[in-house]
Amino acid sequence: IAAGRGLVPALQHVFRNTEWSLPRLGSIRSPDNVAGALEIMVPRSARWMDKATAQIRACVAGDDLAFHARVIDSDVKQRAAMPWTASCIEIYASPIADKKIRQAFLVPAAEGHPACGAWQDGTQTRTTSDIRVTSTPTEDGYELQALIPLSLLGNPMNGDSFLLEAIVISALKKGADPVRSVLFNSMADVIRETGGYGVI
C-alpha cells in the first residue's frame, strides 16, 4: 500500500497474523508431562534466516500455556538475571483486543544451574517458580518442557484466541555469538509490535 505525501510515496507493508491452531487440554500436573501430552501435535519450526533451530509444540492446558521445544544450541549457557544474553526462549503474548504485550523467559539447565523461568515486570526481570521448567541435554542442544501460568502472560485469552510469539536464543557453533530465531514473523521490535505474532 502506498502511503506518504507529495511525489515520494512510502511503501507500507500490511501483514496478516499467521494462524496456529493449538489444542485446549485439561490441566497438566508437571512440566515433565508436557512432551507426552503434545506428542501427536505437529511441531512448528523457529527459524534463523533459512535454518530451523528449534521444533516447538504448545497448547493451552487449564490455566497454563504448556510449551515443549527441542533446540539446537552448540553452547548452552545460563544467565538467569539477564536471560536474553544466553540460551533461552522468550515468550511474548497479548490479547487480540488491547495488544498489551507480556513477556516470559524459559531458561534451560546449564553450567550447574537448574532450568528456570522468569518474567518481565516493568523494567525488572524476575525469576519465579510459578513458571515450571525442566530441560535435558541432547546431542545438538537441549529439550525443554514448561508450564507458564496464563496469569503471568496477562490472561491473554479474550474469547478463543490470543497473539503469541517465541524467540529462541541459541548458539549454532561453539563459541559463536547467539542468534535469535523466530517462531512466526516478528522483527526487531517484538516487545512493542504484534504485527508479526501468530494467532493462537
Backbone as ProteinMPNN parsed JSONL, in Angstrom:
{"seq_chain_A": "IAAGRGLVPALQHVFRNTEWSLPRLGSIRSPDNVAGALEIMVPRSARWMDKATAQIRACVAGDDLAFHARVIDSDVKQRAAMPWTASCIEIYASPIADKKIRQAFLVPAAEGHPACGAWQDGTQTRTTSDIRVTSTPTEDGYELQALIPLSLLGNPMNGDSFLLEAIVISALKKGADPVRSVLFNSMADVIRETGGYGVI", "coords_chain_A": {"N_chain_A": [[0.854, -1.179, 0.0], [0.641, 2.118, -0.907], [1.826, 4.935, 0.785], [2.119, 8.234, 2.19], [3.386, 11.579, 1.485], [3.135, 14.118, -1.058], [5.249, 13.769, -3.92], [6.754, 11.563, -3.384], [6.096, 8.612, -2.516], [5.803, 6.387, 0.28], [6.326, 2.942, 0.932], [4.171, 0.848, 2.575], [3.95, -2.073, 4.303], [1.469, -4.515, 4.691], [0.722, -6.922, 6.981], [-0.661, -10.108, 7.624], [-1.593, -11.767, 10.505], [-0.166, -14.908, 11.229], [-1.936, -17.94, 11.548], [-2.116, -20.395, 14.084], [-3.237, -23.307, 15.051], [-3.919, -24.403, 18.188], [-4.265, -27.104, 20.503], [-6.708, -27.309, 23.149], [-6.39, -28.336, 26.328], [-6.985, -30.253, 29.366], [-5.744, -29.496, 32.699], [-2.208, -29.861, 33.12], [-0.173, -31.658, 35.218], [2.57, -31.583, 35.751], [5.61, -30.188, 34.42], [7.175, -32.17, 33.32], [5.42, -33.799, 32.046], [4.593, -32.588, 29.757], [5.679, -32.99, 27.124], [4.749, -35.575, 26.504], [1.987, -35.119, 26.503], [1.74, -33.574, 24.263], [2.636, -35.05, 22.126], [1.383, -35.978, 19.783], [1.012, -33.77, 18.298], [1.842, -31.789, 15.479], [4.97, -30.297, 15.149], [6.059, -26.832, 15.084], [8.486, -24.921, 13.367], [11.038, -22.841, 14.686], [12.925, -20.275, 13.206], [16.072, -19.127, 12.032], [17.071, -17.008, 9.684], [17.246, -19.103, 6.964], [17.37, -21.412, 8.387], [16.182, -24.0, 10.42], [16.055, -23.889, 13.835], [14.825, -24.77, 16.091], [12.259, -26.981, 17.233], [8.945, -26.669, 17.963], [6.206, -27.194, 20.151], [2.977, -26.485, 21.493], [0.286, -25.79, 23.803], [-2.866, -24.78, 25.23], [-3.339, -25.499, 28.492], [-5.479, -26.071, 30.841], [-5.086, -23.587, 33.184], [-2.68, -22.8, 32.189], [-0.074, -22.069, 29.773], [1.212, -24.585, 27.988], [4.377, -25.715, 26.991], [6.7, -26.984, 24.699], [9.927, -27.684, 23.528], [12.504, -28.536, 21.239], [15.755, -27.728, 20.914], [18.378, -26.514, 18.889], [21.524, -25.943, 20.008], [24.723, -25.133, 20.357], [26.267, -24.281, 22.423], [25.325, -24.197, 25.243], [24.334, -21.98, 27.664], [23.721, -20.257, 30.772], [22.133, -17.382, 31.976], [20.445, -16.264, 34.233], [19.625, -13.833, 35.394], [19.731, -12.006, 33.321], [18.336, -13.244, 30.969], [18.142, -13.12, 28.15], [20.683, -12.775, 27.196], [21.943, -15.158, 26.911], [21.441, -18.702, 26.523], [18.08, -19.2, 25.878], [14.447, -19.126, 25.755], [12.308, -16.751, 24.656], [9.092, -15.721, 25.442], [6.304, -14.136, 24.139], [3.17, -12.67, 24.655], [-0.178, -11.603, 23.979], [-3.425, -10.185, 24.419], [-5.825, -10.193, 21.774], [-7.494, -8.008, 21.59], [-6.533, -5.685, 23.146], [-3.807, -5.527, 22.722], [-1.756, -5.504, 24.63], [1.368, -6.317, 25.599], [2.912, -9.065, 27.153], [5.777, -10.595, 28.676], [7.753, -13.506, 28.975], [10.358, -15.764, 30.111], [12.059, -18.744, 29.289], [14.415, -20.799, 30.567], [17.052, -22.97, 29.963], [18.581, -25.704, 31.823], [21.969, -25.325, 32.783], [25.53, -25.158, 33.113], [25.697, -26.096, 35.736], [23.436, -25.052, 36.926], [19.934, -25.27, 37.607], [17.116, -25.616, 35.319], [14.963, -22.803, 34.723], [12.35, -20.301, 35.125], [11.331, -16.992, 34.123], [9.934, -13.678, 34.285], [8.959, -10.578, 32.768], [8.701, -7.734, 34.586], [7.705, -4.778, 34.315], [10.505, -2.802, 34.234], [12.04, -4.705, 35.375], [13.477, -7.945, 35.443], [12.283, -10.887, 36.623], [12.952, -13.866, 38.242], [10.946, -16.781, 38.732], [9.25, -19.329, 40.503], [6.749, -19.942, 39.735], [6.581, -20.251, 37.009], [7.077, -23.225, 35.638], [9.75, -25.21, 34.763], [11.549, -27.664, 32.994], [14.497, -29.236, 31.732], [16.511, -31.164, 29.469], [19.712, -32.266, 28.327], [20.574, -32.702, 24.856], [21.971, -34.323, 21.917], [22.547, -32.246, 20.162], [21.875, -29.937, 21.495], [19.287, -28.979, 23.518], [16.343, -30.245, 25.19], [13.296, -28.878, 26.173], [10.689, -28.435, 28.558], [7.762, -26.798, 29.666], [5.479, -25.09, 31.88], [3.549, -22.338, 31.807], [1.947, -19.965, 33.689], [-1.074, -18.58, 32.585], [-1.866, -16.26, 33.766], [0.487, -14.82, 34.28], [1.052, -14.031, 31.779], [-0.7, -12.075, 31.341], [-3.3, -12.995, 31.19], [-4.151, -13.626, 28.418], [-6.145, -14.76, 26.864], [-8.885, -13.794, 25.284], [-11.895, -14.482, 24.628], [-11.588, -17.011, 22.234], [-9.008, -16.904, 21.199], [-5.573, -15.704, 21.085], [-2.605, -13.621, 20.824], [0.7, -14.637, 19.989], [4.225, -14.942, 20.248], [7.424, -16.482, 19.886], [10.814, -16.343, 20.67], [13.791, -17.853, 20.032], [16.852, -18.123, 21.533], [20.019, -18.991, 20.755], [23.225, -20.614, 20.3], [24.754, -21.442, 17.291], [27.193, -22.453, 16.741], [30.005, -23.605, 18.629], [31.196, -21.263, 20.894], [30.396, -19.183, 19.297], [28.553, -16.121, 18.677], [25.239, -15.877, 20.009], [22.198, -16.508, 18.149], [18.997, -15.136, 17.144], [16.126, -16.745, 16.752], [12.941, -16.887, 15.154], [9.56, -17.814, 15.832], [7.269, -17.085, 14.466], [6.688, -14.289, 12.582], [7.934, -11.992, 13.559], [9.853, -8.972, 13.814], [12.594, -6.847, 14.76], [11.374, -5.248, 16.741], [9.844, -6.701, 18.627], [8.861, -6.496, 21.214], [7.178, -4.354, 21.212], [5.514, -4.362, 18.972], [2.885, -6.224, 17.574], [2.396, -7.182, 15.081], [3.718, -9.239, 13.723], [3.178, -11.495, 15.173], [1.804, -14.779, 15.932], [-1.56, -15.998, 15.61], [-3.227, -17.619, 18.095]], "CA_chain_A": [[0.0, 0.0, 0.0], [1.433, 3.344, -0.962], [1.456, 5.943, 1.768], [3.096, 9.317, 2.217], [2.948, 12.869, 0.961], [3.828, 14.672, -2.211], [5.586, 12.917, -5.056], [7.633, 10.47, -2.964], [5.33, 7.741, -1.624], [6.495, 5.335, 1.035], [5.62, 1.668, 0.868], [3.817, 0.328, 3.89], [3.549, -3.464, 4.149], [0.398, -4.964, 5.564], [0.887, -8.332, 7.272], [-1.749, -10.796, 8.29], [-1.033, -12.663, 11.51], [-0.241, -16.335, 10.945], [-2.766, -18.686, 12.487], [-1.572, -21.672, 14.533], [-4.304, -23.902, 15.849], [-3.398, -25.161, 19.319], [-5.296, -27.807, 21.271], [-7.039, -26.894, 24.512], [-6.403, -29.546, 27.136], [-7.113, -30.066, 30.798], [-4.504, -29.149, 33.381], [-1.081, -30.795, 33.133], [0.294, -31.534, 36.597], [4.013, -31.36, 35.86], [6.233, -29.928, 33.116], [7.71, -33.416, 32.784], [4.37, -34.475, 31.282], [4.178, -31.77, 28.617], [6.033, -33.62, 25.847], [3.835, -36.675, 26.258], [0.658, -34.593, 26.201], [1.755, -32.922, 22.955], [3.401, -35.853, 21.175], [0.706, -36.171, 18.492], [0.929, -32.477, 17.62], [2.907, -31.496, 14.524], [5.693, -29.128, 15.655], [6.339, -25.687, 14.216], [9.907, -24.588, 13.459], [11.584, -21.492, 14.834], [13.949, -20.183, 12.165], [17.008, -18.034, 11.869], [17.251, -16.987, 8.225], [16.576, -20.269, 6.382], [17.715, -22.592, 9.182], [15.329, -24.345, 11.564], [16.898, -24.051, 15.021], [14.037, -25.358, 17.175], [10.949, -27.552, 16.938], [8.131, -26.207, 19.088], [4.798, -27.549, 20.314], [2.376, -25.769, 22.613], [-1.162, -25.887, 23.935], [-3.447, -24.221, 26.445], [-3.632, -26.627, 29.385], [-6.074, -25.488, 32.038], [-4.728, -22.178, 33.365], [-1.287, -22.641, 31.771], [0.418, -22.333, 28.434], [2.189, -25.68, 28.01], [5.346, -25.405, 25.931], [7.735, -28.01, 24.514], [10.853, -27.289, 22.461], [13.805, -29.167, 21.01], [16.529, -26.582, 20.448], [19.778, -26.667, 18.503], [22.345, -24.971, 20.723], [26.05, -25.741, 20.49], [26.998, -23.689, 23.549], [24.247, -23.885, 26.175], [24.777, -21.2, 28.814], [22.603, -19.7, 31.526], [22.268, -16.078, 32.638], [19.057, -16.11, 34.672], [19.318, -12.434, 35.676], [19.531, -11.384, 32.01], [18.267, -14.477, 30.178], [18.269, -12.874, 26.72], [22.097, -12.722, 26.827], [22.464, -16.522, 26.816], [20.462, -19.643, 25.984], [16.743, -19.082, 26.445], [13.322, -18.933, 24.847], [11.474, -15.631, 25.068], [7.686, -15.881, 25.095], [5.53, -12.892, 24.119], [1.748, -12.943, 24.487], [-1.015, -10.414, 24.046], [-4.804, -10.307, 23.964], [-6.045, -9.602, 20.454], [-8.234, -6.75, 21.692], [-5.845, -4.483, 23.618], [-2.412, -5.58, 22.27], [-0.811, -5.273, 25.724], [2.302, -7.431, 25.481], [3.608, -9.588, 28.339], [6.975, -11.323, 28.279], [8.301, -14.501, 29.898], [11.592, -16.39, 29.652], [12.282, -20.144, 29.647], [15.873, -20.902, 30.596], [17.443, -24.368, 30.172], [19.651, -26.009, 32.778], [23.312, -25.179, 32.201], [26.623, -24.708, 33.979], [25.4, -26.479, 37.112], [22.219, -24.396, 37.4], [18.727, -25.918, 37.091], [16.241, -24.838, 34.438], [14.13, -21.871, 35.479], [11.518, -19.38, 34.376], [11.346, -15.603, 34.56], [9.002, -12.831, 33.564], [9.344, -9.175, 32.753], [7.824, -6.924, 35.424], [8.168, -3.431, 34.03], [11.907, -2.817, 33.823], [12.72, -5.746, 36.144], [13.321, -9.344, 35.055], [12.161, -11.602, 37.885], [12.8, -15.32, 38.196], [9.785, -17.205, 39.503], [8.932, -20.76, 40.498], [5.422, -20.125, 39.152], [6.848, -20.822, 35.689], [7.742, -24.501, 35.918], [10.567, -25.545, 33.597], [12.546, -28.721, 33.065], [15.207, -29.422, 30.464], [17.511, -32.216, 29.405], [20.605, -32.063, 27.179], [20.501, -33.601, 23.707], [23.233, -34.35, 21.178], [22.814, -30.977, 19.485], [21.329, -28.803, 22.227], [18.515, -29.367, 24.699], [14.893, -30.36, 25.116], [12.724, -28.106, 27.28], [9.253, -28.51, 28.797], [7.405, -25.73, 30.601], [4.105, -24.679, 32.132], [3.574, -20.907, 32.087], [0.601, -19.503, 34.051], [-1.626, -17.545, 31.711], [-1.959, -15.007, 34.536], [1.733, -14.074, 34.1], [1.016, -13.514, 30.412], [-1.762, -11.097, 31.269], [-4.563, -13.66, 30.827], [-4.362, -13.103, 27.065], [-7.278, -15.351, 26.161], [-10.095, -12.974, 25.26], [-12.573, -15.334, 23.665], [-10.915, -18.273, 21.96], [-7.698, -16.733, 20.582], [-4.689, -14.627, 21.519], [-1.414, -13.448, 19.993], [1.867, -15.267, 20.593], [5.495, -15.069, 19.535], [8.522, -17.086, 20.649], [12.148, -16.081, 20.144], [14.748, -18.83, 20.563], [18.213, -17.579, 21.52], [20.929, -20.141, 20.836], [24.468, -20.537, 19.53], [24.796, -22.512, 16.295], [28.547, -23.0, 16.784], [30.655, -23.417, 19.916], [31.923, -20.016, 20.996], [29.836, -18.146, 18.427], [27.5, -15.298, 19.26], [23.919, -16.484, 19.829], [21.291, -15.936, 17.162], [17.608, -15.039, 17.581], [15.239, -17.395, 15.787], [11.549, -16.517, 15.417], [8.554, -18.835, 15.557], [6.363, -16.562, 13.449], [7.245, -13.328, 11.623], [8.281, -10.735, 14.213], [11.142, -8.375, 13.532], [13.371, -6.413, 15.919], [10.588, -4.566, 17.761], [8.849, -7.684, 19.07], [8.313, -6.11, 22.509], [6.224, -3.264, 21.039], [4.647, -4.564, 17.817], [2.34, -7.583, 17.481], [2.043, -7.463, 13.694], [4.3, -10.49, 13.26], [2.837, -12.598, 16.065], [0.828, -15.748, 15.47], [-2.856, -16.057, 16.28], [-3.296, -18.92, 18.737]], "C_chain_A": [[0.889, 1.227, 0.0], [0.92, 4.333, 0.062], [2.495, 7.041, 1.744], [2.541, 10.573, 1.602], [3.714, 13.219, -0.308], [4.112, 13.622, -3.257], [6.442, 11.73, -4.667], [6.867, 9.578, -1.999], [6.233, 6.774, -0.889], [5.677, 4.074, 0.927], [5.402, 1.145, 2.274], [3.285, -1.087, 3.706], [2.463, -3.804, 5.155], [0.532, -6.476, 5.735], [-0.388, -8.876, 7.905], [-1.13, -11.787, 9.268], [-1.234, -14.116, 11.096], [-1.105, -17.023, 11.989], [-2.117, -20.035, 12.794], [-2.589, -22.277, 15.49], [-3.706, -24.792, 16.937], [-4.53, -25.889, 20.025], [-5.517, -27.148, 22.626], [-7.216, -28.166, 25.322], [-6.742, -29.201, 28.586], [-5.76, -29.76, 31.409], [-3.472, -30.26, 33.264], [-0.367, -30.592, 34.459], [1.762, -31.138, 36.704], [4.579, -31.034, 34.486], [6.828, -31.188, 32.501], [6.698, -34.168, 31.924], [3.979, -33.74, 30.008], [4.475, -32.464, 27.288], [5.086, -34.755, 25.505], [2.445, -36.202, 25.865], [0.588, -34.021, 24.784], [2.373, -33.776, 21.851], [2.712, -36.049, 19.827], [0.598, -34.87, 17.697], [2.108, -32.289, 16.676], [3.646, -30.245, 14.991], [5.806, -28.023, 14.608], [7.793, -25.281, 14.437], [10.11, -23.115, 13.774], [12.786, -21.407, 13.909], [14.815, -18.938, 12.327], [17.436, -18.05, 10.41], [16.536, -18.211, 7.648], [16.814, -21.551, 7.178], [16.728, -22.789, 10.325], [16.221, -24.641, 12.76], [16.149, -24.665, 16.198], [12.732, -25.903, 16.618], [10.071, -27.329, 18.164], [6.709, -26.742, 18.998], [4.258, -26.777, 21.516], [0.883, -26.057, 22.665], [-1.59, -25.075, 25.159], [-3.901, -25.399, 27.294], [-4.172, -26.074, 30.698], [-5.76, -24.008, 32.105], [-3.296, -21.877, 32.935], [-1.153, -22.676, 30.253], [1.474, -23.419, 28.567], [3.078, -25.546, 26.779], [6.417, -26.483, 25.897], [8.618, -27.603, 23.348], [12.063, -28.211, 22.439], [14.657, -28.147, 20.276], [17.937, -27.014, 20.046], [20.575, -25.558, 19.173], [23.69, -25.622, 21.015], [26.83, -25.234, 21.692], [25.982, -23.233, 24.596], [24.821, -23.191, 27.407], [23.555, -20.616, 29.505], [22.997, -18.371, 32.159], [20.87, -15.694, 33.123], [18.684, -14.658, 34.94], [19.061, -11.635, 34.401], [19.441, -12.504, 30.98], [18.472, -14.286, 28.686], [19.72, -12.794, 26.258], [22.713, -14.107, 26.689], [21.352, -17.417, 26.254], [19.112, -19.436, 26.667], [15.699, -19.031, 25.337], [12.484, -17.798, 25.425], [10.053, -15.877, 24.566], [7.007, -14.517, 25.189], [4.069, -13.249, 23.872], [0.959, -11.661, 24.665], [-2.45, -10.774, 23.709], [-4.955, -9.663, 22.591], [-6.643, -8.208, 20.586], [-7.355, -5.564, 22.06], [-4.36, -4.437, 23.26], [-1.417, -5.217, 23.37], [0.086, -6.498, 25.844], [2.898, -7.774, 26.842], [4.728, -10.508, 27.865], [7.415, -12.285, 29.382], [9.538, -15.133, 29.271], [11.647, -17.831, 30.155], [13.774, -20.412, 29.485], [16.27, -22.348, 30.853], [18.505, -24.511, 31.262], [20.999, -25.902, 32.082], [24.283, -24.772, 33.289], [26.335, -24.966, 35.454], [24.147, -25.859, 37.695], [20.998, -25.098, 36.812], [17.977, -25.012, 36.118], [15.349, -23.943, 35.283], [13.292, -21.019, 34.533], [11.627, -17.983, 34.95], [10.287, -14.839, 33.777], [9.421, -11.384, 33.688], [8.288, -8.359, 33.486], [8.27, -5.473, 35.281], [9.597, -3.471, 33.514], [12.704, -3.922, 34.519], [12.434, -7.131, 35.565], [13.365, -10.175, 36.329], [12.047, -13.098, 37.64], [11.636, -15.711, 39.096], [9.587, -18.705, 39.378], [7.536, -21.017, 39.958], [5.508, -20.63, 37.709], [7.67, -22.079, 35.912], [8.438, -24.991, 34.655], [11.465, -26.732, 33.917], [13.252, -28.788, 31.717], [16.198, -30.56, 30.596], [18.408, -31.962, 28.208], [20.337, -33.087, 26.09], [21.825, -33.525, 22.961], [23.567, -32.992, 20.563], [22.249, -29.771, 20.222], [20.599, -29.241, 23.483], [17.041, -29.519, 24.342], [14.316, -29.698, 26.356], [11.21, -28.303, 27.33], [8.898, -27.462, 29.853], [5.901, -25.574, 30.714], [4.145, -23.228, 32.601], [2.162, -20.471, 32.48], [0.123, -18.41, 33.092], [-1.749, -16.211, 32.441], [-0.693, -14.17, 34.389], [1.84, -13.499, 32.695], [-0.146, -12.545, 30.224], [-3.117, -11.672, 30.929], [-4.974, -13.269, 29.411], [-5.589, -13.652, 26.356], [-8.518, -14.483, 26.342], [-10.987, -13.6, 24.191], [-11.75, -16.586, 23.466], [-9.47, -18.119, 21.5], [-6.893, -15.639, 21.27], [-3.475, -14.595, 20.62], [-0.19, -13.983, 20.732], [3.067, -15.154, 19.661], [6.501, -15.733, 20.458], [9.827, -16.788, 19.924], [13.111, -17.054, 20.827], [16.15, -18.255, 20.41], [19.174, -18.741, 21.743], [22.153, -19.904, 19.973], [24.524, -21.718, 18.565], [26.176, -23.136, 16.177], [29.143, -22.71, 18.151], [31.457, -22.126, 19.908], [31.382, -18.89, 20.137], [28.805, -17.318, 19.178], [26.146, -15.976, 19.044], [23.117, -15.763, 18.757], [19.879, -15.949, 17.728], [16.709, -15.591, 16.476], [13.787, -17.101, 16.153], [10.614, -17.659, 15.037], [7.602, -18.378, 14.464], [7.101, -15.545, 12.588], [7.7, -12.022, 12.255], [9.689, -10.28, 13.847], [11.761, -7.876, 14.836], [12.497, -5.875, 17.053], [9.488, -5.461, 18.324], [8.184, -7.299, 20.381], [7.25, -5.024, 22.369], [5.199, -3.502, 19.928], [4.189, -6.021, 17.738], [2.027, -8.009, 16.054], [2.583, -8.777, 13.167], [3.957, -11.691, 14.111], [1.906, -13.587, 15.359], [-0.465, -15.62, 16.25], [-3.049, -17.479, 16.795], [-4.747, -19.239, 19.084]], "O_chain_A": [[1.792, 1.348, 0.828], [-0.287, 4.541, 0.187], [3.63, 6.814, 1.327], [1.367, 10.632, 1.238], [4.788, 12.684, -0.582], [3.323, 12.699, -3.462], [6.829, 10.95, -5.538], [6.971, 9.757, -0.786], [7.295, 6.394, -1.382], [4.451, 4.135, 0.839], [6.342, 1.019, 3.059], [2.278, -1.286, 3.026], [2.537, -3.423, 6.323], [0.466, -7.224, 4.76], [-1.093, -8.172, 8.629], [-0.244, -12.557, 8.899], [-2.32, -14.51, 10.671], [-1.013, -16.719, 13.178], [-1.634, -20.727, 11.898], [-2.767, -21.796, 16.609], [-3.068, -25.804, 16.645], [-5.635, -25.358, 20.138], [-4.619, -26.511, 23.174], [-8.094, -28.978, 25.031], [-6.781, -28.034, 28.977], [-4.743, -29.763, 30.714], [-3.807, -31.444, 33.302], [0.007, -29.468, 34.792], [2.153, -30.438, 37.638], [4.085, -31.548, 33.482], [6.972, -31.267, 31.281], [7.066, -35.064, 31.165], [3.126, -34.213, 29.257], [3.608, -32.517, 26.416], [4.665, -34.893, 24.356], [1.798, -36.799, 25.004], [-0.481, -33.985, 24.175], [2.61, -33.278, 20.75], [3.389, -36.267, 18.822], [0.143, -34.875, 16.553], [3.246, -32.595, 17.032], [3.008, -29.216, 15.212], [5.666, -28.262, 13.409], [8.277, -25.297, 15.569], [9.444, -22.249, 13.207], [13.579, -22.346, 13.827], [14.346, -17.864, 12.704], [18.086, -18.991, 9.955], [15.326, -18.345, 7.829], [16.5, -22.645, 6.709], [16.467, -21.869, 11.1], [17.054, -25.546, 12.705], [16.765, -25.042, 17.195], [12.172, -25.365, 15.662], [10.414, -27.75, 19.269], [6.09, -26.747, 17.933], [5.002, -26.455, 22.442], [0.293, -26.512, 21.685], [-0.769, -24.732, 26.01], [-4.74, -26.196, 26.873], [-3.403, -25.659, 31.565], [-6.116, -23.251, 31.202], [-2.754, -20.825, 33.273], [-1.996, -23.231, 29.547], [2.515, -23.202, 29.188], [2.598, -25.297, 25.673], [6.973, -26.853, 26.931], [8.114, -27.218, 22.293], [12.578, -28.612, 23.483], [14.334, -27.745, 19.158], [18.599, -27.772, 20.756], [20.331, -24.376, 18.935], [23.781, -26.548, 21.821], [27.937, -25.704, 21.954], [25.799, -22.035, 24.813], [25.678, -23.737, 28.102], [22.488, -20.493, 28.904], [24.047, -18.25, 32.79], [20.191, -14.887, 32.488], [17.53, -14.281, 34.734], [18.265, -10.696, 34.402], [20.372, -12.697, 30.197], [18.934, -15.206, 28.012], [19.976, -12.75, 25.055], [23.898, -14.218, 26.376], [20.435, -16.934, 25.59], [19.017, -19.492, 27.893], [16.019, -18.911, 24.154], [12.009, -17.883, 26.558], [9.848, -16.204, 23.397], [7.125, -13.827, 26.202], [3.763, -14.042, 22.981], [1.361, -10.757, 25.397], [-2.686, -11.582, 22.811], [-4.273, -8.684, 22.289], [-6.337, -7.323, 19.788], [-7.402, -4.537, 21.383], [-3.713, -3.411, 23.472], [-0.347, -4.68, 23.081], [-0.387, -7.591, 26.157], [3.332, -6.894, 27.586], [4.641, -11.12, 26.8], [7.446, -11.93, 30.561], [9.745, -15.052, 28.06], [11.32, -18.104, 31.31], [14.324, -20.268, 28.394], [15.866, -22.914, 31.868], [19.227, -23.566, 31.578], [21.156, -26.332, 30.939], [23.907, -24.123, 34.265], [26.684, -24.158, 36.314], [23.821, -26.115, 38.855], [21.016, -25.485, 35.644], [18.18, -23.798, 36.098], [15.017, -24.278, 36.42], [13.494, -21.015, 33.319], [11.972, -17.805, 36.118], [9.807, -15.298, 32.741], [10.153, -11.013, 34.605], [7.132, -8.296, 33.068], [9.115, -4.999, 36.041], [9.879, -4.092, 32.489], [13.904, -4.063, 34.283], [11.291, -7.451, 35.238], [14.371, -10.171, 37.039], [11.156, -13.55, 36.921], [11.372, -15.052, 40.102], [9.734, -19.28, 38.3], [7.16, -22.169, 39.741], [4.621, -21.345, 37.241], [8.826, -22.006, 36.328], [7.807, -25.166, 33.612], [12.069, -26.792, 34.988], [12.676, -28.44, 30.686], [16.662, -30.878, 31.691], [17.933, -31.493, 27.173], [19.921, -34.21, 26.374], [22.705, -32.747, 23.332], [24.738, -32.63, 20.456], [22.151, -28.689, 19.642], [21.199, -29.801, 24.4], [16.564, -28.994, 23.336], [14.794, -29.93, 27.467], [10.537, -28.334, 26.299], [9.64, -27.263, 30.814], [5.151, -25.878, 29.787], [4.701, -22.922, 33.656], [1.249, -20.597, 31.664], [0.836, -17.441, 32.83], [-1.738, -15.153, 31.811], [-0.77, -12.942, 34.373], [2.629, -12.587, 32.45], [-0.531, -12.231, 29.098], [-3.994, -10.96, 30.44], [-6.022, -12.654, 29.216], [-6.035, -13.083, 25.359], [-9.118, -14.446, 27.416], [-10.859, -13.296, 23.005], [-11.263, -17.166, 24.436], [-8.757, -19.119, 21.416], [-7.444, -14.768, 21.944], [-3.325, -15.449, 19.746], [-0.058, -13.808, 21.943], [2.935, -15.257, 18.441], [6.437, -15.565, 21.676], [9.927, -16.962, 18.709], [13.226, -17.07, 22.053], [16.586, -17.938, 19.303], [19.147, -19.393, 22.787], [22.129, -19.103, 19.039], [24.359, -22.866, 18.977], [26.331, -24.209, 15.594], [28.828, -21.691, 18.766], [32.294, -21.91, 19.031], [31.855, -17.758, 20.232], [28.253, -17.758, 20.186], [25.928, -16.588, 17.998], [23.321, -14.578, 18.491], [19.591, -16.68, 18.676], [16.556, -14.987, 15.415], [13.441, -17.07, 17.334], [10.84, -18.373, 14.059], [7.174, -19.177, 13.631], [8.065, -15.913, 11.917], [7.841, -11.025, 11.546], [10.585, -11.09, 13.605], [11.481, -8.424, 15.903], [12.852, -6.035, 18.22], [8.344, -5.032, 18.477], [7.059, -7.723, 20.646], [6.49, -4.79, 23.309], [4.125, -2.901, 19.944], [5.005, -6.939, 17.824], [1.456, -9.077, 15.836], [1.991, -9.377, 12.27], [4.396, -12.802, 13.812], [1.305, -13.275, 14.331], [-0.47, -15.189, 17.403], [-3.035, -18.433, 16.016], [-5.03, -20.301, 19.637]]}, "name": "protein", "num_of_chains": 1, "seq": "IAAGRGLVPALQHVFRNTEWSLPRLGSIRSPDNVAGALEIMVPRSARWMDKATAQIRACVAGDDLAFHARVIDSDVKQRAAMPWTASCIEIYASPIADKKIRQAFLVPAAEGHPACGAWQDGTQTRTTSDIRVTSTPTEDGYELQALIPLSLLGNPMNGDSFLLEAIVISALKKGADPVRSVLFNSMADVIRETGGYGVI"}
